[in-house]
Amino acid sequence: MGSLEGKVAFITGAARGQGRSHAIALAKEGADIIAVDVSTQVDTVPYRTATVDDLAETVRLVEALDRRIIASEADVRDLAALTTAVDSGAAELGRVDIVIANAGINTMSPALEMEEVMWQTMIDINLAGVWKTVRAAAPHIVSGGRGGSIVITSSLASMVANENIAHYTAAKAGLVGLMQVLAKELGPQSIRVNTIHPTTVATPMILNDATFRLFRPDLAEPTRADFEEAALTLNTLPVPMIESEDISNAVLYLVSDAGRYITGTTHVVDAGGRL
């Protein structure tokens, strides 16, 4: 019997990358999943964002574990769509115990050259979208009266400054304040709220030509190997990136009884990137 048997998790950005990994990890521990992601390209993002086919693959992988999953297309900028998705999923699966506010984007520009639309899209998705996720889903945890857990994906970028991502850093740092307020407000209902702060993770958000060029501007057509060589300088441990599964393992700790008294914390998985 898994550590999350009988529980239901709502996960945003579930079509691929960390979101898909979290869905699979929680399903392996017995949870059923309500999954959402976008279905059209997000403006300003220089890499391909998630598709209907990506989300369908997450569904296939969770169902292969003999767990139930209700998946729908929803943009975290759309509170009504998120509410419909979680309400429908809760009606079918019976409850919500866990919220993983994972959806996010990455774009890059020097702060004084950034277009307003790039800044605003980042804040709308990576910061406001998290509040909308919690606003849509957390009332189900409250009404269940059993307590629960919310994990918000922040970033090491909220703790360590880097050039070209002022908007990303602002959004991810804002999530820490949001988390702390939510932890205070929801604690009396036995709902725990934490942020998780990864270093660079090997997902499509990072493994793309735009990121490769940012790290290796000296090369006309940098490869993943070139990027990884440069990225080695980010971490103290001798790895250029960590894997989605490494973050999923930390999420499992935070949402399970193993972390039952952990709330209001910034949980870092950074391969020593802060040192």
C-alpha positions in Angstrom: 0.0 0.0 0.0 1.4 3.4 -1.1 1.9 6.4 1.2 -0.8 8.3 -0.7 -3.4 5.6 -1.1 -6.9 7.0 -1.4 -5.7 10.6 -1.9 -6.2 12.9 -4.9 -3.7 15.4 -6.2 -4.3 18.4 -8.5 -1.3 19.2 -10.6 -0.7 22.0 -13.0 1.8 21.9 -15.8 1.2 18.1 -15.8 1.8 17.4 -19.5 5.5 16.9 -19.3 8.7 17.7 -17.4 8.4 18.1 -13.7 4.6 18.0 -13.7 4.4 14.7 -15.5 7.1 13.3 -13.2 5.1 14.4 -10.1 1.9 12.8 -11.5 3.7 9.5 -12.0 5.5 9.6 -8.6 2.3 10.3 -6.7 0.3 7.7 -8.7 3.0 5.1 -7.8 2.2 5.9 -4.2 -1.5 5.4 -4.7 -2.8 8.9 -5.5 -5.4 9.6 -8.2 -4.6 12.7 -10.3 -6.4 15.8 -11.6 -4.0 17.1 -14.3 -4.1 20.3 -16.3 -1.9 22.0 -18.8 -2.0 24.4 -21.8 -2.8 23.2 -25.3 -1.6 26.1 -27.4 1.8 27.8 -27.6 2.4 30.5 -25.0 3.4 33.9 -26.6 6.9 35.2 -25.7 8.2 31.7 -24.9 11.1 30.7 -27.3 10.6 27.0 -27.0 7.6 24.7 -27.7 5.2 24.7 -24.8 3.0 21.7 -23.9 0.5 20.1 -26.3 -2.6 18.0 -26.2 -0.4 15.0 -27.1 1.9 15.6 -24.2 -1.0 15.6 -21.7 -2.4 12.5 -23.3 1.0 10.8 -22.7 0.8 11.7 -19.0 -2.7 10.2 -18.9 -1.4 7.0 -20.5 1.5 6.7 -18.0 -0.6 7.3 -14.9 -3.3 4.8 -16.1 -0.6 2.3 -16.8 0.0 2.4 -13.0 -3.7 1.5 -12.5 -4.5 4.9 -11.1 -7.3 7.2 -12.1 -6.5 10.5 -13.8 -8.8 13.3 -15.0 -7.0 15.5 -17.4 -8.1 18.8 -19.1 -6.7 21.7 -21.0 -6.5 24.8 -18.8 -4.2 27.8 -18.7 -3.2 28.9 -15.2 -4.0 32.5 -16.2 -7.7 31.5 -16.5 -9.2 31.1 -13.0 -12.5 30.0 -14.4 -10.9 27.2 -16.4 -8.9 26.1 -13.4 -12.0 26.1 -11.2 -13.9 24.0 -13.8 -11.1 21.5 -14.1 -10.6 21.0 -10.4 -14.4 21.0 -9.6 -15.0 18.4 -12.3 -12.1 16.2 -11.2 -13.1 16.4 -7.5 -16.7 15.5 -8.5 -15.5 12.3 -10.2 -12.7 11.4 -7.9 -14.4 12.4 -4.7 -11.9 14.7 -3.0 -8.8 16.8 -3.3 -5.9 16.4 -0.8 -2.9 17.7 -2.5 -2.2 20.7 -4.8 1.1 20.9 -6.8 1.3 24.4 -8.3 4.0 23.5 -10.9 3.1 25.2 -14.1 5.6 27.8 -15.3 7.6 29.3 -18.2 11.1 30.6 -18.7 12.1 33.5 -21.0 15.2 35.6 -21.0 16.1 39.2 -21.6 18.2 41.9 -19.9 15.9 43.8 -17.6 16.3 47.2 -19.4 15.7 45.6 -22.8 12.7 43.5 -21.9 9.4 44.1 -23.7 6.4 44.7 -21.4 4.6 41.7 -22.8 7.4 39.4 -21.7 7.4 40.7 -18.2 3.6 40.6 -17.9 3.3 37.1 -19.3 5.9 35.8 -16.8 4.1 37.4 -13.8 0.7 36.2 -15.0 1.8 32.6 -15.3 4.5 32.1 -12.8 3.1 34.2 -10.0 -0.6 35.0 -10.5 -1.2 31.6 -12.0 0.0 30.0 -8.8 -2.5 32.1 -6.7 -5.2 31.2 -9.2 -4.3 27.5 -8.8 -4.6 27.6 -5.1 -7.7 29.7 -5.2 -9.4 27.1 -7.4 -8.2 24.0 -5.6 -7.6 24.7 -1.9 -11.2 25.2 -1.0 -11.7 21.5 -1.8 -9.1 20.6 0.7 -10.6 22.9 3.3 -14.1 21.5 2.7 -12.8 17.9 3.0 -11.8 18.6 6.6 -9.0 16.1 6.5 -6.1 18.5 6.1 -3.7 18.3 3.1 -0.6 19.7 1.5 0.2 22.4 -1.1 3.6 22.5 -2.8 4.5 25.5 -4.9 7.3 25.2 -7.4 9.6 28.2 -6.9 13.3 28.2 -8.0 16.8 28.6 -6.8 16.6 31.8 -8.8 14.6 33.3 -5.9 17.7 32.9 -3.7 20.6 33.3 -6.2 20.6 36.2 -8.6 21.4 35.7 -12.3 21.4 38.0 -15.3 18.6 38.1 -17.9 15.8 36.7 -15.7 14.6 39.6 -13.6 11.0 38.8 -14.3 11.4 35.1 -13.6 13.3 35.9 -10.4 10.7 38.4 -9.3 7.9 35.9 -9.8 9.7 33.0 -8.1 10.6 35.2 -5.1 7.0 36.4 -4.9 5.9 32.8 -4.5 7.8 32.6 -1.2 5.8 35.4 0.3 2.6 33.9 -1.1 3.5 30.5 0.4 4.2 32.0 3.9 0.9 33.8 4.0 -1.0 30.7 2.8 0.8 28.6 5.4 -0.4 31.0 8.1 -4.0 31.1 6.8 -4.4 27.4 6.1 -2.5 26.0 9.1 -5.5 25.9 11.4 -7.2 23.6 8.8 -4.2 21.3 9.0 -3.2 22.3 5.4 0.6 22.5 5.0 2.1 24.9 2.4 5.7 24.9 1.2 7.8 26.0 -1.8 10.3 23.9 -3.5 13.4 25.4 -5.1 15.2 23.4 -7.7 18.5 24.2 -9.4 18.5 23.6 -13.2 16.4 20.7 -14.1 16.6 18.7 -17.3 13.2 19.5 -18.8 12.1 21.1 -22.1 12.0 24.5 -20.4 15.8 24.3 -20.1 16.8 21.9 -22.9 16.2 24.2 -25.9 18.2 26.3 -28.3 17.4 29.6 -26.5 18.9 28.4 -23.2 21.9 26.9 -25.0 22.6 30.2 -26.7 22.3 32.1 -23.4 24.9 29.9 -21.7 27.2 29.8 -24.7 26.9 33.1 -26.6 30.4 32.5 -27.9 29.2 29.7 -30.1 27.1 30.1 -33.3 25.1 26.9 -32.7 25.7 25.5 -29.2 24.7 22.0 -28.4 23.4 20.4 -25.3 26.9 19.2 -24.5 28.2 22.7 -24.8 25.4 23.9 -22.5 26.1 21.2 -19.9 29.8 22.1 -19.8 28.8 25.7 -19.0 26.1 24.7 -16.5 28.6 22.7 -14.4 29.6 26.0 -12.9 26.2 26.5 -11.4 26.3 23.7 -8.9 28.8 22.6 -6.2 28.1 18.9 -6.8 29.7 17.9 -10.2 26.4 17.8 -12.2 25.1 20.3 -14.8 21.5 19.6 -14.0 19.3 17.4 -11.9 16.4 15.3 -13.1 12.6 15.8 -12.6 12.5 12.7 -10.5 14.8 14.4 -7.9 12.2 17.1 -7.5 9.4 14.5 -7.4 11.1 12.7 -4.5 11.1 15.9 -2.5 7.5 16.6 -3.4 6.6 13.1 -2.1 8.2 13.9 1.2 6.4 17.2 1.5 2.9 15.8 0.7 3.1 12.6 2.6 2.9 11.8 6.3 6.8 11.8 6.3 6.5 15.6 6.2 3.4 16.0 8.3 4.8 18.8 10.4 6.6 20.7 7.6 4.9 23.9 6.6 6.0 27.4 5.7 9.4 26.3 4.5 11.6 26.8 1.4 12.7 23.3 0.5 15.8 23.5 -1.6 17.0 20.8 -4.1 20.0 22.6 -5.6 23.1 20.3 -5.8 24.9 22.9 -3.8 24.0 25.8 -6.1 23.7 28.3 -3.3 27.2 27.7 -2.0 
